[in-house]
Amino acid sequence: MTKKTTTHKHLKTSIVVDPYGAMEYSGTEEADAHKRMFTALLHPLKLTVDTPLCFNEDSTSDLIVFDFGGMGFGNDLLGDNSRRLCRWANDHPSSLCLIVSDWTFRHGVLREMQALGMFVRDVDEPPSVYEDDPPPTIELQNVKLFKHYERSQCDAVRAWFNLPKLTSSRWLQILNTDWKVA
């Protein structure tokens, strides 16, 4: 696995969410919540954040935060953006792509990985009904399903950017913050 060697204090970040947002929140509010959460998680790095309306294949980001699940109904915007993300991730192995929605991961990104030959399990296998179902093995080591409430995943993201593990008090602070509140 190729990791980003972060020698500078700025982390170029793209937060790509669909315009429908998450449940009762708009896309802008959802992107702002992700920005606040990842800023806290990756402290002391300073995030330089852009929020494109769709995945940008010309991105030079170190970190991609992706949730385009709301665009998966009645069109192929989820598939198109997931396909472009997978191709980009394959060409940029030192950048980290975090899929922050289980639905987007399973119904968009995994299907596109299978179509592109980057996935080792049949996506038609029924997913577990449990939240803690481990994600399947994939070839792209820089594309991860990310759940901020799992400390090991937060520590793995910090390790990707050569940051130490979270202290218990810092972990509890991140875990107990309502990121949707501005």
C-alpha positions in Angstrom: 0.0 0.0 0.0 1.4 3.4 -1.0 0.8 6.0 1.6 1.0 9.8 1.3 4.1 11.2 2.9 2.8 14.4 4.4 5.8 16.8 5.0 3.7 19.9 4.8 0.9 21.0 7.1 -1.8 21.5 4.5 -3.9 18.6 3.2 -5.7 19.2 -0.1 -9.1 17.8 0.3 -12.2 17.3 -1.9 -15.5 16.7 -0.3 -17.9 15.3 -3.0 -21.5 14.9 -1.9 -24.6 14.9 -4.0 -26.9 18.0 -4.0 -29.6 16.1 -2.1 -27.4 15.8 1.0 -28.2 13.5 3.8 -31.8 13.0 5.0 -32.9 16.4 6.4 -29.6 18.2 5.5 -28.7 19.9 2.2 -25.6 18.9 0.3 -23.9 22.1 1.4 -24.7 21.3 5.1 -23.5 17.8 4.7 -20.2 18.9 3.1 -19.7 21.5 5.9 -20.2 18.7 8.5 -17.6 16.5 6.8 -15.2 19.4 6.7 -15.6 20.1 10.4 -15.2 16.4 11.3 -12.2 15.8 9.1 -10.6 19.0 10.3 -10.9 17.8 13.9 -9.8 14.2 13.0 -6.7 15.2 11.1 -5.5 18.0 13.4 -2.8 19.4 13.3 -3.0 19.3 9.5 -4.8 22.2 7.9 -7.4 21.1 5.3 -7.6 23.1 2.1 -11.1 22.0 1.0 -13.0 22.2 -2.2 -16.5 20.9 -2.7 -17.1 20.2 -6.4 -20.7 19.3 -7.5 -19.4 16.0 -8.9 -16.1 14.1 -8.9 -13.4 15.9 -10.7 -11.0 13.7 -12.6 -8.4 16.5 -12.6 -8.3 16.6 -8.8 -4.9 16.9 -7.2 -6.3 16.2 -3.7 -4.6 14.1 -1.0 -7.9 13.2 0.5 -11.3 12.6 -1.2 -14.4 12.3 0.9 -17.2 10.8 -1.2 -21.0 10.3 -0.7 -23.1 10.4 -3.9 -25.8 8.0 -2.9 -28.7 10.4 -3.2 -28.1 10.5 -7.0 -28.5 6.8 -7.3 -32.2 6.8 -8.2 -33.5 7.2 -11.7 -30.2 8.1 -13.3 -26.6 6.9 -13.5 -24.9 9.8 -11.7 -23.9 7.6 -8.8 -22.4 5.1 -11.2 -20.7 7.7 -13.3 -19.1 9.5 -10.3 -18.1 6.2 -8.7 -16.5 5.0 -11.9 -14.5 8.2 -12.3 -13.5 8.0 -8.6 -12.3 4.4 -9.0 -10.2 5.2 -12.1 -8.8 8.3 -10.5 -7.9 6.3 -7.3 -6.2 3.7 -9.4 -4.0 6.4 -11.0 -3.3 8.2 -7.7 -2.4 5.5 -5.2 -0.9 7.9 -2.7 -4.2 9.7 -2.2 -6.9 8.4 0.1 -10.5 8.1 -0.9 -13.0 7.7 1.9 -16.5 6.6 1.1 -18.6 7.9 4.0 -21.8 6.2 3.1 -22.3 2.4 3.3 -25.1 2.7 0.7 -22.8 4.7 -1.7 -20.0 2.2 -1.1 -22.1 -0.9 -1.8 -24.4 0.4 -4.6 -22.0 2.7 -6.4 -18.3 2.2 -5.8 -18.3 -1.6 -5.4 -20.3 -2.1 -8.5 -18.0 0.1 -10.5 -14.9 -1.7 -9.1 -16.4 -5.0 -10.2 -17.1 -3.6 -13.7 -13.5 -2.3 -13.9 -12.0 -5.6 -12.6 -10.9 -4.1 -9.3 -13.1 -6.1 -7.0 -12.7 -9.7 -5.8 -16.2 -10.7 -4.6 -19.5 -10.8 -6.4 -21.5 -7.6 -5.6 -24.7 -9.5 -5.9 -24.0 -11.3 -2.7 -26.5 -9.9 -0.2 -24.9 -7.4 2.2 -25.3 -8.1 5.9 -28.1 -6.3 7.6 -25.7 -5.4 10.4 -23.9 -2.0 10.4 -20.6 -3.7 11.4 -20.4 -6.0 8.4 -16.7 -5.9 7.3 -16.3 -4.5 3.9 -15.1 -6.9 1.2 -11.5 -7.1 0.1 -10.7 -4.8 -2.8 -7.7 -4.2 -4.9 -7.6 -0.5 -4.5 -6.0 -0.1 -1.1 -6.6 3.7 -1.1 -10.4 3.4 -1.3 -12.0 2.7 2.0 -15.5 2.6 3.5 -15.2 5.0 6.5 -17.3 5.1 9.6 -16.2 8.0 11.9 -17.5 6.2 15.0 -15.0 3.4 14.7 -11.8 4.4 16.4 -9.6 1.9 14.5 -10.8 3.5 11.2 -10.0 7.0 12.5 -6.5 5.9 13.6 -6.0 4.3 10.2 -6.8 7.5 8.4 -4.4 9.4 10.7 -1.7 6.8 10.1 -2.2 7.2 6.3 -1.1 10.8 6.7 1.7 9.9 9.2 -0.2 11.3 12.2 -0.1 9.5 15.6 -3.2 7.7 17.0 -5.9 9.6 18.8 -5.7 9.9 22.5 -8.7 8.5 24.4 -10.0 12.0 25.3 -9.6 13.3 21.8 -11.4 10.2 20.4 -14.3 10.7 22.8 -14.5 14.4 21.8 -14.7 13.5 18.1 -17.2 10.7 18.8 -19.5 12.8 20.9 -19.7 15.8 18.6 -22.8 16.4 16.5 -21.1 17.3 13.2 -24.4 18.4 11.6 -24.6 21.4 14.0 -22.9 24.5 12.7 
